[in-house]
Amino acid sequence: MANKKQAAKRALQADTREARNNTVKSATKTAVKKAIEAVQTKDLGKAKEAYLLAIKALSKAASKGTIPKSRASRKISRLTILAKKILPDALPIKTGTSKK
């Protein structure tokens, strides 16, 4: 237990942040898993919607500081590569891997 008022307040703030971060991380992980499942089932409409929701969740978590920006970027990149490999014409994102 904290011995000073300031230490008690900081402990309370840490608990509050931890709860918020855990909620955001859990929601982000769920969104990514749903996007991967949707892409693997090759359902075009469902995959597109789930992909966009996952990208939004990752970007928002990174901007809030819940996860590092580099981790969000890496996960978005890997998700995009997987989606383009399985459903090349499904996503609005253009990658540099296609030949012109």
C-alpha positions as CSV (number, residue, x, y, z in Angstrom):
1,M,0.0,0.0,0.0
2,A,1.2,3.5,-0.7
3,N,2.5,5.6,2.1
4,K,1.8,9.0,0.7
5,K,-1.2,10.6,-0.9
6,Q,0.6,11.1,-4.2
7,A,1.7,7.5,-4.4
8,A,-1.8,6.3,-3.7
9,K,-3.1,8.6,-6.5
10,R,-0.4,7.3,-9.0
11,A,-1.3,3.7,-8.1
12,L,-5.0,4.4,-8.8
13,Q,-4.1,6.0,-12.1
14,A,-1.9,3.0,-13.0
15,D,-4.8,0.6,-12.3
16,T,-7.2,2.7,-14.4
17,R,-4.8,2.9,-17.3
18,E,-4.1,-0.8,-17.1
19,A,-7.8,-1.6,-17.2
20,R,-8.3,0.7,-20.2
21,N,-5.3,-0.7,-22.1
22,N,-6.4,-4.3,-21.5
23,T,-9.8,-3.6,-22.9
24,V,-8.4,-1.9,-26.0
25,K,-5.8,-4.7,-26.5
26,S,-8.5,-7.4,-26.2
27,A,-10.8,-5.6,-28.7
28,T,-7.9,-5.2,-31.1
29,K,-6.8,-8.8,-30.9
30,T,-10.4,-9.9,-31.5
31,A,-10.7,-7.6,-34.5
32,V,-7.5,-9.0,-36.1
33,K,-8.6,-12.6,-35.5
34,K,-12.0,-12.0,-37.1
35,A,-10.3,-10.3,-40.1
36,I,-8.0,-13.3,-40.6
37,E,-10.8,-15.7,-40.3
38,A,-12.9,-13.7,-42.8
39,V,-10.1,-13.5,-45.3
40,Q,-9.4,-17.2,-45.0
41,T,-13.1,-18.1,-45.6
42,K,-12.8,-16.0,-48.8
43,D,-16.1,-14.2,-48.2
44,L,-15.5,-11.0,-50.1
45,G,-17.9,-8.6,-48.3
46,K,-17.3,-9.9,-44.8
47,A,-13.5,-9.9,-45.4
48,K,-13.5,-6.3,-46.6
49,E,-15.5,-5.1,-43.6
50,A,-13.5,-7.1,-41.0
51,Y,-10.2,-6.0,-42.6
52,L,-11.2,-2.3,-42.4
53,L,-12.3,-2.7,-38.7
54,A,-9.1,-4.4,-37.8
55,I,-7.0,-1.7,-39.4
56,K,-9.0,1.0,-37.6
57,A,-8.6,-0.8,-34.2
58,L,-4.9,-1.2,-34.6
59,S,-4.4,2.4,-35.7
60,K,-6.5,3.7,-32.8
61,A,-4.7,1.6,-30.3
62,A,-1.3,2.8,-31.6
63,S,-2.4,6.4,-31.6
64,K,-3.6,6.2,-28.0
65,G,-0.3,4.6,-26.9
66,T,-1.8,1.2,-25.9
67,I,0.5,-0.6,-28.3
68,P,3.6,0.6,-30.0
69,K,3.2,2.3,-33.4
70,S,5.7,-0.1,-35.0
71,R,3.7,-3.2,-33.8
72,A,0.5,-1.8,-35.2
73,S,2.3,-1.0,-38.5
74,R,3.7,-4.6,-38.6
75,K,0.4,-6.2,-37.9
76,I,-1.4,-4.0,-40.5
77,S,1.3,-4.9,-43.1
78,R,1.0,-8.6,-42.4
79,L,-2.8,-8.6,-42.5
80,T,-2.7,-6.7,-45.8
81,I,-0.2,-9.1,-47.3
82,L,-2.4,-12.1,-46.2
83,A,-5.5,-10.5,-47.6
84,K,-4.0,-9.6,-50.9
85,K,-2.5,-13.1,-51.3
86,I,-5.9,-14.8,-50.7
87,L,-8.2,-12.2,-52.2
88,P,-6.2,-10.1,-54.6
89,D,-9.1,-7.8,-55.8
90,A,-11.0,-7.6,-52.5
91,L,-9.3,-4.8,-50.7
92,P,-9.1,-1.1,-51.5
93,I,-5.5,-1.0,-50.5
94,K,-2.9,-1.2,-53.3
95,T,0.4,-2.8,-52.5
96,G,3.6,-2.6,-54.3
97,T,3.9,-6.3,-54.9
98,S,1.8,-6.4,-58.1
99,K,3.5,-6.1,-61.5
100,K,2.4,-3.4,-63.9
